[in-house]
């Protein structure tokens, strides 16, 4: 039976067309995801109550580190500015770069990783709609570090979105944190598929650094990050399981028939010594 990369290469579309179609699908997914987040309830009181419940759970677990980290990012201007750019930029740039790298590696690696990213994002979307939760920056005593440095960045004072677009974001989409989840997805992708050790280590540094940044800037609770990681681990396991579902015999015969038909004839074959 033909391998996944072989089937991808024998599809009817040329490489550039498949890449363009994939890009359009990803952009469409992101647009739907962003718009769906706006369906969540924006009532602040339940969101604040839910945040206090998370704080209680953190107290039981002994992981209430938000205030100390937020104070650190507030007191040191350079750290706060770097953290703001990290939070507002790398979430998109690094994830997209790893997706492109995986695409170039082949369908057998890109496919499961893309499925994991999509499944994890959809699971988080369900939580955002059903469990709106206030981030630390909406609680007295915490500082919104991105707002503090809005004049020095490309984001607005009301959210990490571009200036003027803050009203199009759901500021109560804190639990779980997909900043942390996507960063872990990057680390796992590099761990599974990168051949150089320093690249794999860099992936884990990025994942851990993102957790420190999202908590330190006042945008997420520690437990948001932990659950975001759990969502991605679950999503990757589901993605791998889905990839192992047997292809129906009829579909397999059609795919193999198309593959055979696309092979060059003996007369057209080029023999390379």
MARKE-771190 format. One record per residue (C-alpha): residue number from 1; residue in one letter; x, y, z. Coordinates in steps of 0.1 Angstrom, whole numbers, plus 5000, padded with zeros to 4 digits. Layout:
BEGIN
{nr->NUM; rest->A; x->X; y->Y; z->Z};
...
This chain:
BEGIN
{nr->1; rest->X; x->5000; y->5000; z->5000};
{nr->2; rest->X; x->5013; y->5035; z->4991};
{nr->3; rest->X; x->5026; y->5056; z->5020};
{nr->4; rest->X; x->5009; y->5089; z->5030};
{nr->5; rest->X; x->5037; y->5111; z->5014};
{nr->6; rest->X; x->5034; y->5090; z->4982};
{nr->7; rest->X; x->4996; y->5095; z->4980};
{nr->8; rest->X; x->5001; y->5132; z->4987};
{nr->9; rest->X; x->5026; y->5135; z->4958};
{nr->10; rest->X; x->5003; y->5117; z->4934};
{nr->11; rest->X; x->4973; y->5139; z->4940};
{nr->12; rest->X; x->4959; y->5157; z->4910};
{nr->13; rest->X; x->4969; y->5192; z->4921};
{nr->14; rest->X; x->5004; y->5206; z->4916};
{nr->15; rest->X; x->5024; y->5214; z->4948};
{nr->16; rest->X; x->5019; y->5251; z->4947};
{nr->17; rest->X; x->4981; y->5246; z->4944};
{nr->18; rest->X; x->4980; y->5222; z->4973};
{nr->19; rest->X; x->5000; y->5246; z->4994};
{nr->20; rest->X; x->4976; y->5275; z->4985};
{nr->21; rest->X; x->4946; y->5254; z->4993};
{nr->22; rest->X; x->4961; y->5244; z->5027};
{nr->23; rest->X; x->4968; y->5280; z->5035};
{nr->24; rest->X; x->4932; y->5290; z->5026};
{nr->25; rest->X; x->4918; y->5262; z->5048};
{nr->26; rest->X; x->4940; y->5273; z->5078};
{nr->27; rest->X; x->4930; y->5310; z->5073};
{nr->28; rest->X; x->4893; y->5300; z->5071};
{nr->29; rest->X; x->4896; y->5279; z->5102};
{nr->30; rest->X; x->4912; y->5308; z->5121};
{nr->31; rest->X; x->4885; y->5332; z->5110};
{nr->32; rest->X; x->4857; y->5308; z->5121};
{nr->33; rest->X; x->4876; y->5302; z->5154};
{nr->34; rest->X; x->4880; y->5339; z->5161};
{nr->35; rest->X; x->4844; y->5348; z->5153};
{nr->36; rest->X; x->4831; y->5318; z->5173};
{nr->37; rest->X; x->4849; y->5331; z->5204};
{nr->38; rest->X; x->4827; y->5362; z->5202};
{nr->39; rest->X; x->4796; y->5340; z->5209};
{nr->40; rest->X; x->4807; y->5336; z->5245};
{nr->41; rest->X; x->4789; y->5354; z->5273};
{nr->42; rest->X; x->4806; y->5387; z->5281};
{nr->43; rest->X; x->4790; y->5391; z->5316};
{nr->44; rest->X; x->4819; y->5400; z->5339};
{nr->45; rest->X; x->4805; y->5388; z->5372};
{nr->46; rest->X; x->4803; y->5350; z->5363};
{nr->47; rest->X; x->4837; y->5353; z->5347};
{nr->48; rest->X; x->4852; y->5369; z->5378};
{nr->49; rest->X; x->4836; y->5342; z->5400};
{nr->50; rest->X; x->4851; y->5315; z->5378};
{nr->51; rest->X; x->4885; y->5331; z->5381};
{nr->52; rest->X; x->4882; y->5331; z->5419};
{nr->53; rest->X; x->4873; y->5294; z->5418};
{nr->54; rest->X; x->4905; y->5288; z->5398};
{nr->55; rest->X; x->4925; y->5307; z->5423};
{nr->56; rest->X; x->4911; y->5285; z->5451};
{nr->57; rest->X; x->4921; y->5254; z->5431};
{nr->58; rest->X; x->4956; y->5268; z->5427};
{nr->59; rest->X; x->4958; y->5275; z->5464};
{nr->60; rest->X; x->4950; y->5239; z->5471};
{nr->61; rest->X; x->4977; y->5228; z->5446};
{nr->62; rest->X; x->5002; y->5253; z->5458};
{nr->63; rest->X; x->5007; y->5270; z->5424};
{nr->64; rest->X; x->4996; y->5306; z->5430};
{nr->65; rest->X; x->5026; y->5322; z->5413};
{nr->66; rest->X; x->5007; y->5349; z->5394};
{nr->67; rest->X; x->5012; y->5379; z->5417};
{nr->68; rest->X; x->5050; y->5374; z->5420};
{nr->69; rest->X; x->5055; y->5370; z->5382};
{nr->70; rest->X; x->5032; y->5399; z->5374};
{nr->71; rest->X; x->5051; y->5421; z->5398};
{nr->72; rest->X; x->5084; y->5411; z->5382};
{nr->73; rest->X; x->5072; y->5420; z->5347};
{nr->74; rest->X; x->5057; y->5453; z->5360};
{nr->75; rest->X; x->5088; y->5464; z->5379};
{nr->76; rest->X; x->5113; y->5458; z->5351};
{nr->77; rest->X; x->5104; y->5478; z->5320};
{nr->78; rest->X; x->5126; y->5458; z->5296};
{nr->79; rest->X; x->5113; y->5425; z->5308};
{nr->80; rest->X; x->5077; y->5438; z->5305};
{nr->81; rest->X; x->5083; y->5452; z->5270};
{nr->82; rest->X; x->5099; y->5419; z->5258};
{nr->83; rest->X; x->5071; y->5399; z->5274};
{nr->84; rest->X; x->5045; y->5420; z->5257};
{nr->85; rest->X; x->5061; y->5415; z->5222};
{nr->86; rest->X; x->5064; y->5378; z->5230};
{nr->87; rest->X; x->5028; y->5375; z->5240};
{nr->88; rest->X; x->5014; y->5395; z->5211};
{nr->89; rest->X; x->5037; y->5382; z->5183};
{nr->90; rest->X; x->5053; y->5348; z->5188};
{nr->91; rest->X; x->5020; y->5330; z->5193};
{nr->92; rest->X; x->5013; y->5335; z->5155};
{nr->93; rest->X; x->5048; y->5336; z->5140};
{nr->94; rest->X; x->5063; y->5305; z->5156};
{nr->95; rest->X; x->5032; y->5283; z->5152};
{nr->96; rest->X; x->5030; y->5293; z->5115};
{nr->97; rest->X; x->5067; y->5287; z->5109};
{nr->98; rest->X; x->5065; y->5252; z->5124};
{nr->99; rest->X; x->5035; y->5244; z->5103};
{nr->100; rest->X; x->5054; y->5254; z->5071};
{nr->101; rest->X; x->5084; y->5233; z->5082};
{nr->102; rest->X; x->5062; y->5203; z->5088};
{nr->103; rest->X; x->5045; y->5208; z->5054};
{nr->104; rest->X; x->5079; y->5206; z->5038};
{nr->105; rest->X; x->5088; y->5174; z->5058};
{nr->106; rest->X; x->5059; y->5156; z->5042};
{nr->107; rest->X; x->5023; y->5145; z->5048};
{nr->108; rest->X; x->5031; y->5117; z->5072};
{nr->109; rest->X; x->5044; y->5144; z->5097};
{nr->110; rest->X; x->5023; y->5174; z->5087};
{nr->111; rest->X; x->4990; y->5155; z->5088};
{nr->112; rest->X; x->4990; y->5143; z->5125};
{nr->113; rest->X; x->5005; y->5176; z->5137};
{nr->114; rest->X; x->4979; y->5197; z->5119};
{nr->115; rest->X; x->4951; y->5175; z->5132};
{nr->116; rest->X; x->4964; y->5178; z->5168};
{nr->117; rest->X; x->4965; y->5216; z->5165};
{nr->118; rest->X; x->4930; y->5218; z->5150};
{nr->119; rest->X; x->4915; y->5194; z->5176};
{nr->120; rest->X; x->4931; y->5212; z->5205};
{nr->121; rest->X; x->4920; y->5246; z->5193};
{nr->122; rest->X; x->4884; y->5234; z->5189};
{nr->123; rest->X; x->4884; y->5219; z->5224};
{nr->124; rest->X; x->4896; y->5252; z->5238};
{nr->125; rest->X; x->4869; y->5270; z->5218};
{nr->126; rest->X; x->4842; y->5249; z->5235};
{nr->127; rest->X; x->4856; y->5260; z->5269};
{nr->128; rest->X; x->4858; y->5296; z->5259};
{nr->129; rest->X; x->4821; y->5296; z->5249};
{nr->130; rest->X; x->4808; y->5276; z->5278};
{nr->131; rest->X; x->4832; y->5288; z->5306};
{nr->132; rest->X; x->4842; y->5325; z->5301};
{nr->133; rest->X; x->4869; y->5332; z->5326};
{nr->134; rest->X; x->4884; y->5365; z->5336};
{nr->135; rest->X; x->4922; y->5368; z->5334};
{nr->136; rest->X; x->4944; y->5382; z->5362};
{nr->137; rest->X; x->4945; y->5417; z->5346};
{nr->138; rest->X; x->4908; y->5421; z->5354};
{nr->139; rest->X; x->4914; y->5414; z->5391};
{nr->140; rest->X; x->4924; y->5442; z->5415};
{nr->141; rest->X; x->4961; y->5440; z->5424};
{nr->142; rest->X; x->4973; y->5427; z->5390};
{nr->143; rest->X; x->4987; y->5449; z->5362};
{nr->144; rest->X; x->4979; y->5446; z->5325};
{nr->145; rest->X; x->5015; y->5446; z->5313};
{nr->146; rest->X; x->5005; y->5449; z->5276};
{nr->147; rest->X; x->4984; y->5479; z->5283};
{nr->148; rest->X; x->5014; y->5494; z->5302};
{nr->149; rest->X; x->5035; y->5491; z->5270};
{nr->150; rest->X; x->5008; y->5497; z->5244};
{nr->151; rest->X; x->5025; y->5530; z->5233};
{nr->152; rest->X; x->5056; y->5510; z->5224};
{nr->153; rest->X; x->5039; y->5482; z->5205};
{nr->154; rest->X; x->5015; y->5475; z->5177};
{nr->155; rest->X; x->4987; y->5463; z->5200};
{nr->156; rest->X; x->4960; y->5484; z->5216};
{nr->157; rest->X; x->4954; y->5493; z->5252};
{nr->158; rest->X; x->4923; y->5472; z->5255};
{nr->159; rest->X; x->4937; y->5439; z->5242};
{nr->160; rest->X; x->4966; y->5423; z->5225};
{nr->161; rest->X; x->4949; y->5427; z->5192};
{nr->162; rest->X; x->4961; y->5454; z->5167};
{nr->163; rest->X; x->4951; y->5489; z->5176};
{nr->164; rest->X; x->4915; y->5496; z->5170};
{nr->165; rest->X; x->4905; y->5459; z->5168};
{nr->166; rest->X; x->4903; y->5452; z->5205};
{nr->167; rest->X; x->4865; y->5451; z->5204};
{nr->168; rest->X; x->4867; y->5421; z->5180};
{nr->169; rest->X; x->4884; y->5399; z->5206};
{nr->170; rest->X; x->4870; y->5379; z->5235};
{nr->171; rest->X; x->4889; y->5391; z->5265};
{nr->172; rest->X; x->4873; y->5364; z->5287};
{nr->173; rest->X; x->4889; y->5335; z->5266};
{nr->174; rest->X; x->4914; y->5327; z->5293};
{nr->175; rest->X; x->4907; y->5292; z->5303};
{nr->176; rest->X; x->4925; y->5271; z->5290};
{nr->177; rest->X; x->4954; y->5291; z->5275};
{nr->178; rest->X; x->4960; y->5284; z->5239};
{nr->179; rest->X; x->4991; y->5305; z->5240};
{nr->180; rest->X; x->5005; y->5278; z->5263};
{nr->181; rest->X; x->4988; y->5250; z->5243};
{nr->182; rest->X; x->5001; y->5261; z->5209};
{nr->183; rest->X; x->5036; y->5266; z->5225};
{nr->184; rest->X; x->5035; y->5230; z->5238};
{nr->185; rest->X; x->5023; y->5219; z->5203};
{nr->186; rest->X; x->5055; y->5235; z->5189};
{nr->187; rest->X; x->5077; y->5218; z->5214};
{nr->188; rest->X; x->5061; y->5184; z->5207};
{nr->189; rest->X; x->5064; y->5188; z->5170};
{nr->190; rest->X; x->5101; y->5196; z->5173};
{nr->191; rest->X; x->5106; y->5168; z->5198};
{nr->192; rest->X; x->5090; y->5143; z->5174};
{nr->193; rest->X; x->5105; y->5154; z->5141};
{nr->194; rest->X; x->5135; y->5176; z->5146};
{nr->195; rest->X; x->5169; y->5158; z->5141};
{nr->196; rest->X; x->5191; y->5184; z->5160};
{nr->197; rest->X; x->5191; y->5183; z->5197};
{nr->198; rest->X; x->5194; y->5220; z->5202};
{nr->199; rest->X; x->5163; y->5226; z->5181};
{nr->200; rest->X; x->5143; y->5202; z->5203};
{nr->201; rest->X; x->5157; y->5220; z->5234};
{nr->202; rest->X; x->5147; y->5254; z->5219};
{nr->203; rest->X; x->5112; y->5241; z->5215};
{nr->204; rest->X; x->5109; y->5233; z->5252};
{nr->205; rest->X; x->5125; y->5266; z->5262};
{nr->206; rest->X; x->5098; y->5283; z->5240};
{nr->207; rest->X; x->5070; y->5264; z->5257};
{nr->208; rest->X; x->5082; y->5271; z->5292};
{nr->209; rest->X; x->5090; y->5307; z->5284};
{nr->210; rest->X; x->5055; y->5312; z->5270};
{nr->211; rest->X; x->5040; y->5301; z->5303};
{nr->212; rest->X; x->5061; y->5325; z->5322};
{nr->213; rest->X; x->5052; y->5353; z->5298};
{nr->214; rest->X; x->5014; y->5348; z->5298};
{nr->215; rest->X; x->5013; y->5346; z->5336};
{nr->216; rest->X; x->5037; y->5375; z->5341};
{nr->217; rest->X; x->5019; y->5398; z->5318};
{nr->218; rest->X; x->4986; y->5393; z->5336};
{nr->219; rest->X; x->4969; y->5375; z->5308};
{nr->220; rest->X; x->4965; y->5340; z->5323};
{nr->221; rest->X; x->4964; y->5320; z->5355};
{nr->222; rest->X; x->4989; y->5293; z->5360};
{nr->223; rest->X; x->4962; y->5267; z->5359};
{nr->224; rest->X; x->4951; y->5281; z->5325};
{nr->225; rest->X; x->4985; y->5271; z->5311};
{nr->226; rest->X; x->4985; y->5236; z->5327};
{nr->227; rest->X; x->4950; y->5229; z->5313};
{nr->228; rest->X; x->4961; y->5243; z->5279};
{nr->229; rest->X; x->4990; y->5218; z->5279};
{nr->230; rest->X; x->4966; y->5190; z->5289};
{nr->231; rest->X; x->4943; y->5199; z->5260};
{nr->232; rest->X; x->4971; y->5197; z->5234};
{nr->233; rest->X; x->4984; y->5163; z->5248};
{nr->234; rest->X; x->4949; y->5149; z->5245};
{nr->235; rest->X; x->4944; y->5164; z->5211};
{nr->236; rest->X; x->4977; y->5149; z->5198};
{nr->237; rest->X; x->4967; y->5115; z->5212};
{nr->238; rest->X; x->4933; y->5118; z->5194};
{nr->239; rest->X; x->4950; y->5129; z->5162};
{nr->240; rest->X; x->4973; y->5099; z->5161};
{nr->241; rest->X; x->4944; y->5076; z->5168};
{nr->242; rest->X; x->4924; y->5091; z->5140};
{nr->243; rest->X; x->4953; y->5087; z->5117};
{nr->244; rest->X; x->4953; y->5050; z->5124};
{nr->245; rest->X; x->4917; y->5044; z->5115};
{nr->246; rest->X; x->4917; y->5019; z->5086};
{nr->247; rest->X; x->4908; y->5034; z->5052};
{nr->248; rest->X; x->4876; y->5018; z->5038};
{nr->249; rest->X; x->4885; y->4991; z->5012};
{nr->250; rest->X; x->4866; y->5008; z->4984};
{nr->251; rest->X; x->4884; y->5041; z->4990};
{nr->252; rest->X; x->4917; y->5023; z->4992};
{nr->253; rest->X; x->4911; y->5006; z->4958};
{nr->254; rest->X; x->4902; y->5039; z->4942};
{nr->255; rest->X; x->4933; y->5056; z->4956};
{nr->256; rest->X; x->4957; y->5028; z->4945};
{nr->257; rest->X; x->4940; y->5027; z->4911};
{nr->258; rest->X; x->4946; y->5064; z->4906};
{nr->259; rest->X; x->4982; y->5060; z->4918};
{nr->260; rest->X; x->4988; y->5032; z->4893};
{nr->261; rest->X; x->4972; y->5052; z->4865};
{nr->262; rest->X; x->4995; y->5082; z->4872};
{nr->263; rest->X; x->5027; y->5061; z->4869};
{nr->264; rest->X; x->5047; y->5067; z->4837};
{nr->265; rest->X; x->5047; y->5039; z->4811};
{nr->266; rest->X; x->5078; y->5018; z->4805};
{nr->267; rest->X; x->5085; y->5038; z->4773};
{nr->268; rest->X; x->5083; y->5071; z->4792};
{nr->269; rest->X; x->5103; y->5060; z->4822};
{nr->270; rest->X; x->5137; y->5076; z->4826};
{nr->271; rest->X; x->5165; y->5053; z->4839};
{nr->272; rest->X; x->5192; y->5069; z->4860};
{nr->273; rest->X; x->5224; y->5050; z->4865};
